[in-house]
Amino acid sequence: MKAFLISYDVSDNKKRNKIAKILEEYGKRIQYSVFYCQFSKKTLFDILSRVSKIIDKDNDSILAIILPQGWDKYVVGSLKNDLPEDEKSVF
Protein backbone atom coordinates (compact mmCIF):
# COMPACT_ATOMS: atom_id res chain seq x y z
CA MET A 1 0.00 0.00 0.00
CA LYS A 2 1.28 3.44 -0.93
CA ALA A 3 0.36 6.95 0.20
CA PHE A 4 -0.79 9.49 -2.38
CA LEU A 5 -1.82 13.10 -2.62
CA ILE A 6 -4.46 13.56 -5.28
CA SER A 7 -5.56 17.01 -6.33
CA TYR A 8 -7.91 18.23 -8.99
CA ASP A 9 -8.64 21.40 -10.89
CA VAL A 10 -12.06 21.01 -12.51
CA SER A 11 -13.98 24.07 -13.68
CA ASP A 12 -17.49 22.61 -14.01
CA ASN A 13 -19.32 22.32 -10.66
CA LYS A 14 -21.16 19.08 -11.48
CA LYS A 15 -18.01 17.39 -12.73
CA ARG A 16 -16.02 18.69 -9.74
CA ASN A 17 -18.61 17.25 -7.35
CA LYS A 18 -18.48 13.88 -9.13
CA ILE A 19 -14.69 13.81 -8.83
CA ALA A 20 -14.87 14.72 -5.13
CA LYS A 21 -17.42 11.95 -4.46
CA ILE A 22 -15.17 9.38 -6.14
CA LEU A 23 -12.13 10.50 -4.16
CA GLU A 24 -14.11 10.51 -0.90
CA GLU A 25 -14.62 6.76 -1.42
CA TYR A 26 -10.86 6.23 -1.15
CA GLY A 27 -9.30 8.92 1.00
CA LYS A 28 -9.56 11.95 3.24
CA ARG A 29 -10.12 15.44 1.94
CA ILE A 30 -7.37 17.56 3.49
CA GLN A 31 -8.04 20.71 1.44
CA TYR A 32 -10.94 21.61 -0.84
CA SER A 33 -9.40 19.93 -3.88
CA VAL A 34 -6.70 17.76 -2.27
CA PHE A 35 -7.09 14.24 -0.91
CA TYR A 36 -4.74 12.05 1.10
CA CYS A 37 -5.16 8.38 0.16
CA GLN A 38 -3.55 5.05 0.91
CA PHE A 39 -3.99 2.21 -1.55
CA SER A 40 -2.21 0.25 -4.28
CA LYS A 41 -1.05 1.63 -7.62
CA LYS A 42 -3.70 -0.53 -9.27
CA THR A 43 -6.39 1.26 -7.27
CA LEU A 44 -4.86 4.59 -8.28
CA PHE A 45 -5.07 3.64 -11.95
CA ASP A 46 -8.66 2.46 -11.48
CA ILE A 47 -9.54 5.85 -9.96
CA LEU A 48 -7.73 7.77 -12.69
CA SER A 49 -9.58 5.74 -15.29
CA ARG A 50 -12.91 6.62 -13.68
CA VAL A 51 -12.21 10.35 -13.40
CA SER A 52 -10.71 10.58 -16.88
CA LYS A 53 -14.17 9.79 -18.25
CA ILE A 54 -15.62 12.78 -16.38
CA ILE A 55 -13.19 15.64 -16.83
CA ASP A 56 -12.63 17.89 -19.83
CA LYS A 57 -9.02 16.96 -20.61
CA ASP A 58 -8.43 20.25 -22.44
CA ASN A 59 -9.32 22.39 -19.41
CA ASP A 60 -9.30 20.22 -16.27
CA SER A 61 -6.63 18.19 -14.51
CA ILE A 62 -6.12 15.51 -11.90
CA LEU A 63 -2.71 15.22 -10.25
CA ALA A 64 -1.64 12.15 -8.24
CA ILE A 65 1.65 12.21 -6.36
CA ILE A 66 3.13 9.11 -4.74
CA LEU A 67 4.48 10.04 -1.31
CA PRO A 68 7.69 8.25 -0.36
CA GLN A 69 7.90 6.57 3.02
CA GLY A 70 9.02 9.09 5.62
CA TRP A 71 8.03 12.13 3.56
CA ASP A 72 8.25 15.48 5.33
CA LYS A 73 5.02 17.29 6.04
CA TYR A 74 4.48 20.86 7.20
CA VAL A 75 1.10 22.43 7.83
CA VAL A 76 0.46 26.11 8.38
CA GLY A 77 -3.13 26.68 9.46
CA SER A 78 -5.69 23.90 9.60
CA LEU A 79 -6.61 21.03 7.33
CA LYS A 80 -10.19 19.98 6.58
CA ASN A 81 -9.31 16.56 8.05
CA ASP A 82 -6.17 15.66 9.91
CA LEU A 83 -3.59 13.36 8.43
CA PRO A 84 -2.85 10.23 10.45
CA GLU A 85 -0.73 11.25 13.45
CA ASP A 86 2.43 9.66 12.04
CA GLU A 87 1.89 11.62 8.81
CA LYS A 88 1.52 15.07 10.35
CA SER A 89 3.82 17.93 11.27
CA VAL A 90 2.33 21.23 12.27
CA PHE A 91 4.26 24.44 11.77
N, CA, C and O of each residue as an XYZ file, in Angstrom:
364
protein
N       0.839     -1.166      0.000
C       0.000      0.000      0.000
C       0.894      1.243      0.000
O       1.892      1.309      0.718
N       0.520      2.206     -0.806
C       1.278      3.443     -0.926
C       0.414      4.620     -0.509
O      -0.814      4.539     -0.517
N       1.070      5.715     -0.146
C       0.359      6.951      0.200
C       0.421      7.891     -1.003
O       1.443      7.983     -1.682
N      -0.685      8.584     -1.251
C      -0.795      9.491     -2.382
C      -1.431     10.807     -1.955
O      -2.253     10.845     -1.039
N      -1.044     11.872     -2.622
C      -1.815     13.105     -2.616
C      -2.456     13.190     -3.987
O      -1.777     13.058     -5.005
N      -3.746     13.409     -4.013
C      -4.461     13.562     -5.277
C      -5.162     14.908     -5.248
O      -5.929     15.202     -4.331
N      -4.896     15.713     -6.248
C      -5.564     17.013     -6.331
C      -6.243     17.127     -7.685
O      -5.906     16.425     -8.638
N      -7.205     18.027     -7.738
C      -7.914     18.226     -8.992
C      -8.207     19.689     -9.203
O      -8.379     20.457     -8.256
N      -8.259     20.056    -10.459
C      -8.639     21.399    -10.886
C      -9.674     21.196    -11.985
O      -9.329     20.960    -13.142
N     -10.946     21.290    -11.607
C     -12.056     21.007    -12.515
C     -12.985     22.215    -12.485
O     -13.476     22.598    -11.423
N     -13.225     22.813    -13.643
C     -13.981     24.070    -13.681
C     -15.490     23.894    -13.547
O     -16.147     24.761    -12.971
N     -16.053     22.822    -14.047
C     -17.493     22.607    -14.010
C     -17.915     22.059    -12.642
O     -17.366     21.060    -12.176
N     -18.888     22.713    -12.003
C     -19.317     22.322    -10.661
C     -19.807     20.882    -10.574
O     -19.432     20.163     -9.648
N     -20.638     20.443    -11.521
C     -21.163     19.075    -11.482
C     -20.041     18.051    -11.615
O     -20.000     17.057    -10.890
N     -19.134     18.310    -12.550
C     -18.005     17.392    -12.731
C     -17.107     17.390    -11.498
O     -16.644     16.333    -11.068
N     -16.860     18.570    -10.928
C     -16.022     18.689     -9.745
C     -16.634     17.907     -8.581
O     -15.917     17.229     -7.845
N     -17.946     18.000     -8.415
C     -18.611     17.250     -7.349
C     -18.522     15.744     -7.569
O     -18.360     14.986     -6.613
N     -18.626     15.307     -8.823
C     -18.483     13.875     -9.126
C     -17.086     13.386     -8.772
O     -16.924     12.315     -8.188
N     -16.075     14.181     -9.131
C     -14.690     13.809     -8.831
C     -14.506     13.722     -7.318
O     -13.919     12.763     -6.817
N     -15.004     14.717     -6.595
C     -14.873     14.718     -5.133
C     -15.533     13.486     -4.526
O     -14.966     12.864     -3.627
N     -16.705     13.129     -4.995
C     -17.416     11.949     -4.465
C     -16.601     10.675     -4.688
O     -16.516      9.821     -3.805
N     -16.006     10.557     -5.870
C     -15.170      9.384     -6.144
C     -13.990      9.343     -5.176
O     -13.712      8.305     -4.576
N     -13.301     10.470     -5.026
C     -12.128     10.499     -4.158
C     -12.484     10.290     -2.692
O     -11.686      9.730     -1.941
N     -13.660     10.727     -2.275
C     -14.106     10.511     -0.896
C     -14.290      9.024     -0.586
O     -14.230      8.622      0.576
N     -14.511      8.214     -1.611
C     -14.619      6.765     -1.417
C     -13.289      6.150     -0.992
O     -13.263      5.081     -0.383
N     -12.183      6.826     -1.311
C     -10.858      6.231     -1.152
C      -9.945      6.933     -0.166
O      -8.974      6.339      0.303
N     -10.237      8.185      0.158
C      -9.299      8.915      1.004
C      -9.957     10.030      1.780
O     -11.179     10.171      1.798
N      -9.111     10.821      2.423
C      -9.563     11.945      3.239
C      -9.301     13.246      2.504
O      -8.218     13.465      1.964
N     -10.308     14.102      2.493
C     -10.119     15.443      1.939
C      -9.319     16.235      2.973
O      -9.738     16.360      4.123
N      -8.173     16.766      2.564
C      -7.371     17.561      3.486
C      -7.397     19.043      3.112
O      -7.101     19.895      3.950
N      -7.742     19.354      1.884
C      -8.039     20.709      1.438
C      -9.189     20.576      0.449
O      -9.571     19.461      0.092
N      -9.742     21.693      0.004
C     -10.935     21.612     -0.842
C     -10.735     20.705     -2.054
O     -11.642     19.952     -2.406
N      -9.601     20.758     -2.683
C      -9.397     19.934     -3.879
C      -8.185     19.010     -3.747
O      -7.566     18.645     -4.746
N      -7.854     18.638     -2.518
C      -6.703     17.761     -2.269
C      -7.123     16.645     -1.319
O      -7.732     16.886     -0.276
N      -6.781     15.415     -1.708
C      -7.092     14.240     -0.910
C      -5.823     13.487     -0.551
O      -4.893     13.399     -1.353
N      -5.790     12.946      0.661
C      -4.740     12.048      1.101
C      -5.323     10.648      1.051
O      -6.376     10.390      1.634
N      -4.641      9.739      0.354
C      -5.158      8.384      0.161
C      -4.055      7.364      0.385
O      -2.873      7.646      0.189
N      -4.465      6.178      0.800
C      -3.546      5.050      0.906
C      -4.180      3.851      0.221
O      -5.231      3.362      0.636
N      -3.528      3.389     -0.827
C      -3.993      2.215     -1.548
C      -2.902      1.780     -2.522
O      -1.816      2.358     -2.545
N      -3.194      0.766     -3.321
C      -2.215      0.246     -4.282
C      -2.189      1.104     -5.548
O      -3.099      1.894     -5.801
N      -1.130      0.931     -6.331
C      -1.054      1.632     -7.618
C      -2.201      1.194     -8.531
O      -2.725      1.999     -9.301
N      -2.583     -0.057     -8.448
C      -3.699     -0.533     -9.268
C      -4.965      0.252     -8.944
O      -5.699      0.653     -9.848
N      -5.220      0.469     -7.663
C      -6.392      1.256     -7.271
C      -6.272      2.674     -7.801
O      -7.253      3.247     -8.275
N      -5.069      3.247     -7.724
C      -4.864      4.591     -8.276
C      -5.248      4.616     -9.752
O      -5.975      5.508    -10.190
N      -4.771      3.654    -10.511
C      -5.066      3.636    -11.948
C      -6.550      3.416    -12.213
O      -7.094      3.951    -13.179
N      -7.206      2.632    -11.363
C      -8.663      2.462    -11.484
C      -9.384      3.796    -11.265
O     -10.307      4.143    -12.002
N      -8.947      4.539    -10.240
C      -9.544      5.850     -9.957
C      -9.290      6.808    -11.108
O     -10.206      7.494    -11.561
N      -8.058      6.860    -11.583
C      -7.725      7.768    -12.689
C      -8.524      7.423    -13.946
O      -8.914      8.311    -14.705
N      -8.759      6.151    -14.156
C      -9.577      5.742    -15.294
C     -11.009      6.256    -15.134
O     -11.610      6.747    -16.090
N     -11.548      6.139    -13.926
C     -12.914      6.623    -13.676
C     -13.024      8.130    -13.888
O     -13.940      8.598    -14.564
N     -12.097      8.883    -13.316
C     -12.207     10.345    -13.398
C     -11.875     10.867    -14.792
O     -12.351     11.931    -15.188
N     -11.065     10.126    -15.530
C     -10.709     10.583    -16.884
C     -11.929     10.595    -17.804
O     -11.945     11.305    -18.810
N     -12.939      9.817    -17.460
C     -14.172      9.789    -18.254
C     -15.088     10.969    -17.927
O     -16.059     11.226    -18.639
N     -14.773     11.679    -16.849
C     -15.623     12.776    -16.384
C     -15.066     14.139    -16.772
O     -15.819     15.024    -17.179
N     -13.766     14.313    -16.649
C     -13.191     15.644    -16.829
C     -13.077     16.041    -18.301
O     -13.115     15.201    -19.199
N     -12.937     17.335    -18.512
C     -12.628     17.892    -19.825
C     -11.107     17.979    -19.896
O     -10.511     18.875    -19.298
N     -10.484     17.072    -20.607
C      -9.025     16.959    -20.611
C      -8.314     18.184    -21.185
O      -7.115     18.358    -20.967
N      -9.034     19.029    -21.910
C      -8.432     20.246    -22.442
C      -8.382     21.367    -21.403
O      -7.571     22.285    -21.523
N      -9.241     21.297    -20.386
C      -9.324     22.386    -19.415
C      -9.146     21.965    -17.960
O      -8.825     22.803    -17.117
N      -9.347     20.698    -17.648
C      -9.299     20.218    -16.274
C      -8.071     19.338    -16.065
O      -7.430     18.904    -17.022
N      -7.753     19.083    -14.794
C      -6.633     18.187    -14.514
C      -6.816     17.477    -13.182
O      -7.465     17.973    -12.261
N      -6.220     16.302    -13.123
C      -6.119     15.513    -11.903
C      -4.634     15.226    -11.725
O      -3.962     14.805    -12.666
N      -4.122     15.452    -10.521
C      -2.707     15.218    -10.245
C      -2.601     14.239     -9.093
O      -3.164     14.474     -8.024
N      -1.880     13.138     -9.300
C      -1.641     12.154     -8.243
C      -0.137     12.084     -7.997
O       0.653     11.902     -8.924
N       0.238     12.229     -6.744
C       1.651     12.207     -6.364
C       1.848     11.073     -5.368
O       1.170     11.010     -4.343
N       2.779     10.181     -5.675
C       3.128      9.112     -4.742
C       4.040      9.719     -3.680
O       5.048     10.349     -3.998
N       3.673      9.522     -2.420
C       4.479     10.038     -1.313
C       5.443      8.955     -0.848
O       5.015      7.851     -0.509
N       6.739      9.257     -0.829
C       7.687      8.251     -0.365
C       7.552      8.032      1.141
O       7.102      8.917      1.869
N       7.945      6.853      1.595
C       7.903      6.574      3.024
C       8.767      7.599      3.747
O       9.878      7.903      3.314
N       8.255      8.123      4.838
C       9.015      9.085      5.624
C       9.009     10.491      5.053
O       9.859     11.304      5.417
N       8.072     10.796      4.166
C       8.027     12.131      3.563
C       7.816     13.191      4.636
O       7.162     12.950      5.651
N       8.380     14.363      4.391
C       8.247     15.481      5.329
C       6.941     16.204      5.076
O       6.546     16.420      3.930
N       6.280     16.571      6.148
C       5.022     17.294      6.036
C       5.058     18.512      6.947
O       5.535     18.446      8.079
N       4.552     19.614      6.437
C       4.478     20.856      7.198
C       3.121     21.483      6.931
O       2.713     21.623      5.779
N       2.438     21.854      7.972
C       1.105     22.435      7.832
C       1.103     23.792      8.517
O       1.473     23.905      9.686
N       0.694     24.804      7.800
C       0.462     26.115      8.383
C      -1.037     26.338      8.323
O      -1.612     26.318      7.235
N      -1.678     26.546      9.444
C      -3.129     26.675      9.463
C      -3.757     25.329      9.762
O      -3.147     24.482     10.414
N      -4.973     25.132      9.288
C      -5.688     23.895      9.595
C      -6.109     23.179      8.320
O      -6.379     23.793      7.288
N      -6.152     21.869      8.433
C      -6.612     21.029      7.333
C      -8.084     20.728      7.540
O      -8.589     20.826      8.658
N      -8.780     20.360      6.463
C     -10.194     19.980      6.582
C     -10.327     18.705      7.415
O     -11.262     18.573      8.204
N      -9.405     17.777      7.242
C      -9.314     16.557      8.046
C      -7.849     16.337      8.345
O      -6.995     16.566      7.488
N      -7.553     15.898      9.547
C      -6.166     15.660      9.906
C      -5.606     14.460      9.162
O      -6.321     13.516      8.825
N      -4.318     14.525      8.922
C      -3.595     13.359      8.425
C      -3.403     12.407      9.602
O      -3.487     12.834     10.753
N      -3.149     11.132      9.337
C      -2.847     10.228     10.447
C      -1.692     10.821     11.268
O      -0.811     11.475     10.709
N      -1.692     10.601     12.560
C      -0.733     11.246     13.452
C       0.711     11.054     13.002
O       1.517     11.976     13.125
N       1.054      9.876     12.482
C       2.425      9.657     12.037
C       2.712     10.333     10.697
O       3.846     10.282     10.221
N       1.731     10.951     10.090
C       1.888     11.624      8.809
C       1.706     13.136      8.947
O       1.402     13.808      7.961
N       1.883     13.677     10.140
C       1.521     15.075     10.348
C       2.613     15.831     11.080
O       3.118     15.368     12.103
N       2.972     16.970     10.571
C       3.824     17.926     11.268
C       3.128     19.261     11.164
O       2.712     19.670     10.080
N       2.998     19.936     12.278
C       2.335     21.230     12.267
C       3.362     22.308     12.498
O       4.181     22.207     13.412
N       3.328     23.326     11.690
C       4.260     24.440     11.765
C       3.722     25.429     12.756
O       4.342     26.466     12.993
